[in-house]
């Protein structure tokens, strides 16, 4: 299990703005999912404290099927959060490109 979360994006808690939601409404549900995924490892470590013990022998961590499954969920949650951050970056880049081509015209 990868217990590192050093690759967290600085805007991981950034709420999508109304303008961002107009351009990409899916950002609302992705933000909600990201928040749930952020909480998931904390809850699972509370239920399985051995997940937080980096020095624990592997046989202790793998002793219970629920603990191993919890470790798998934590790893997958981190991977899904990386995908969400990559999607946010792609949406932001696309939005910036559109603005360069179609600048806002005040009326």
C-alpha positions, 0 to 999 in steps of 0.5 A, a space after each residue: 500500500 502506498 501511504 504517501 500523499 505528497 502529490 496532493 494538488 494545491 487546489 484539492 479543496 477548490 470549490 468550482 466557481 459558477 463560471 467553471 460549472 457553466 463550462 464543465 458542470 461535471 466538476 461539481 460531482 468530481 469535487 464532491 467525490 474528491 472530498 469523499 475520497 479524501 476522507 476515506 483513508 482517514 476513516 479506514 485507518 481509524 477502523 484499521 490502525 495498523 494501516 497507519 503503522 508504517 513500521 508494522 510487519 507486512 504479515 500484521 497488515 495482511 492478517 485480516 482480509 478486511 484490513 487488506 481490503 481497506 488498504 486496497 481501497 485507500 490505494 485506489 482512492 489515492 489513484 482516483 484522486 490523481 485522475 480527478 486532479 488531472 481532469 481538473 487540469 485538463 478542463 482548466 487548460 481547455 477553458 484558458 484556450 477558449 478564452 484566448 480564442 473567444 475573449 469576453 466582450 462586455 456589452 
